[in-house]
Amino acid sequence: MASGLETYVNHTVSIITSDGRNFVGTLKGFDQTINLILDDSHERVYSMTQGVEQVVLGLHIIRGDNVAIIGELDDDVDSKLKLRSIRAEPLSAVTH
């Protein structure tokens, strides 16, 4: 997985963690255990009543053992989303 992450460096990525959180930011680096460094990042908090709240984090590190999914985000499509009008249940934690 680490070798595939090289193509995401300096691109906007969305990361879902095993505890059900969603982080978006610019991937600045990673190591062999998939610890991730995000810049200009924020967490998207989903709610059925208030829409999506974006909590600004700035520079943020995510431990590799907590990463469930990582993917590149299309900035053009993402900028057109009206996050405050999106209602969704928060993700549950991953269970084994």
C-alpha positions in Angstrom: 0.0 0.0 0.0 2.8 2.4 0.8 4.2 2.4 -2.7 0.7 3.3 -4.1 0.5 6.3 -1.8 3.4 8.1 -3.6 1.0 9.1 -6.3 -1.2 10.9 -3.7 1.5 13.1 -2.3 0.7 16.8 -2.7 -2.9 15.9 -3.8 -6.1 16.3 -1.8 -7.2 13.0 -0.2 -10.1 11.8 1.9 -9.3 9.4 4.7 -11.7 7.3 6.7 -10.4 5.9 9.9 -11.3 2.7 11.7 -13.2 4.7 14.3 -15.5 6.2 11.6 -14.0 9.7 11.2 -13.5 11.4 7.8 -10.5 13.6 7.3 -9.8 15.7 4.1 -6.5 17.4 3.4 -3.3 17.6 1.3 -1.2 14.5 1.8 2.3 15.7 2.5 4.0 12.5 3.5 3.8 9.0 4.9 6.1 6.3 6.3 6.3 2.5 6.1 3.6 2.0 8.7 1.2 4.3 6.7 1.4 7.1 9.3 0.0 10.1 7.3 0.8 13.8 7.3 -2.0 16.0 6.1 -1.8 19.8 5.6 -4.7 22.2 5.2 -6.8 19.5 6.7 -10.3 19.4 8.2 -12.6 16.7 9.7 -16.0 16.3 8.2 -18.6 15.5 10.9 -21.8 14.1 9.6 -25.2 14.5 11.2 -28.8 13.7 10.4 -30.0 17.1 11.8 -27.3 19.7 11.0 -25.6 18.7 7.8 -21.9 18.3 7.5 -19.7 20.3 9.8 -16.1 20.9 8.8 -13.7 21.2 11.7 -10.5 22.9 10.6 -7.4 21.1 11.8 -4.5 22.5 9.8 -1.4 20.3 9.9 -2.6 16.8 11.2 -1.0 13.4 11.6 -3.0 10.2 11.4 -1.6 6.9 12.8 -1.3 4.2 10.1 -3.0 1.6 12.3 -6.1 3.7 12.3 -6.4 4.2 8.5 -9.3 2.2 7.0 -9.6 3.8 3.5 -7.6 6.5 1.7 -8.5 7.9 -1.7 -7.8 11.0 -3.9 -10.5 13.6 -3.8 -11.6 15.4 -7.0 -11.4 19.1 -6.0 -13.8 20.3 -8.7 -16.5 17.9 -7.7 -15.9 18.5 -4.0 -16.1 22.3 -4.3 -19.6 22.0 -5.9 -21.0 20.0 -2.9 -23.3 21.9 -0.5 -22.1 20.1 2.6 -24.4 22.0 5.0 -27.4 20.5 3.2 -26.1 16.9 3.2 -27.7 14.8 6.0 -26.1 11.5 6.8 -25.6 9.1 9.7 -22.1 9.2 11.2 -20.0 6.2 10.3 -19.7 3.5 12.9 -16.3 2.1 14.0 -14.9 -0.8 12.2 -15.6 -4.1 14.1 -13.7 -7.3 13.6 
